[in-house]
């Protein structure tokens, strides 16, 4: 009659020894228990112990080899099975404890998950992106109230003549008067050519950078204007603005308006354009061709771009410009170029009218250096 003794090994396996009435071991059954996680050193010790037990059995049973020679084969087979189970347990423990991968996830597993488009978070992967359309909409909703439309008025007989220069039109596309200005000239009787009555000569964009009414825009938007009107969201009538400081060389100007009801104006935060990278998503808001509050979106195409524009004062060189493929059209000049956090990283200033997707903006690194001087007209 057989008698069974059950043991639990240190390597996370259990086995049952079956002995016959002669006390000779005939078979051993091993069952691996994945719930018992042991250290590799314990697995090795268990293996050596089991191997020693079988070596003792082999030495004791040597005198009976003639009678039970087949027991030797069984013993060797059992030893092989023990070794296989111990090595397998060691490999399993090593995998669970990341002994060979330094605690990092397996690269093959992560790659498979990405290829299948599932469980990317489990693979520890993240994707850099602007986010959903709702995020872009939120940026626009937060920023657009601070963006204003700027209209300039000059004497009818002294409307800008820079539009006669084809190089100027190539980059600014008719913002100073343009088709609207020429149509007004054609409709005016000849006897009014010397009239001092003000007429609309151009339009552009600007934005509040301080809540007490300070607006930033391009110098070429307000250059030569006798009167500047600013359309602000929430007010029925345009507000009259004062040009407090401007720089032709930098093409920057600061305007100031007073709140009719004493309330603070919404304003935009100036970001750091040096922290932007080529390929970052950008958003432009402006009033192209009179279409108020138009948003366009693209990427930052290049940095540190120099361009030269000819105007009535000669050649005007711009340096360190940001280039973007966000649609910028006549009327966008002076409007903000925003990053993914809704911060201003540049002022849209020019577009190559003979190309597609080539627009330029003055970076905030240039603006920040002279902003206080523009506010106090000390530049």
Secondary structure, 3 states (H helix, E strand, C coil): CCEEEEEECCCCEEEEEEECCCCCEEEEEEEECCCCCCCHHHHHHHHHHHHHHHHHHHHHHHHHCCCCHHHHHHHHHHHHHHHHHHHHHHHHHHHHCCCCCCCCCCHHHHHHHHHHCCCCCCCCCCCCCCCCHHHHHHHHHHHHHHEEEEEEEEEHHHCCCHHHCHHHHHHHCCCCCHHHHHHHHHHCCHHHCCCCCEEEEEEEEEEEEECCCEEEECHHHHCCCCEEEEECCCCCCCEEEEEEEEECCCCEEEEECCCCCCCCCCCCCECCHHHCCCCCEEEEEECHHHCCCEEEEEEEEEEEEEEEEEECCEEEEEEEEEEECCCCCCCCCCCEEECCCCCEEEEEEEECCCCCCCEEEEEHHHHHHHHHHHHHCCC
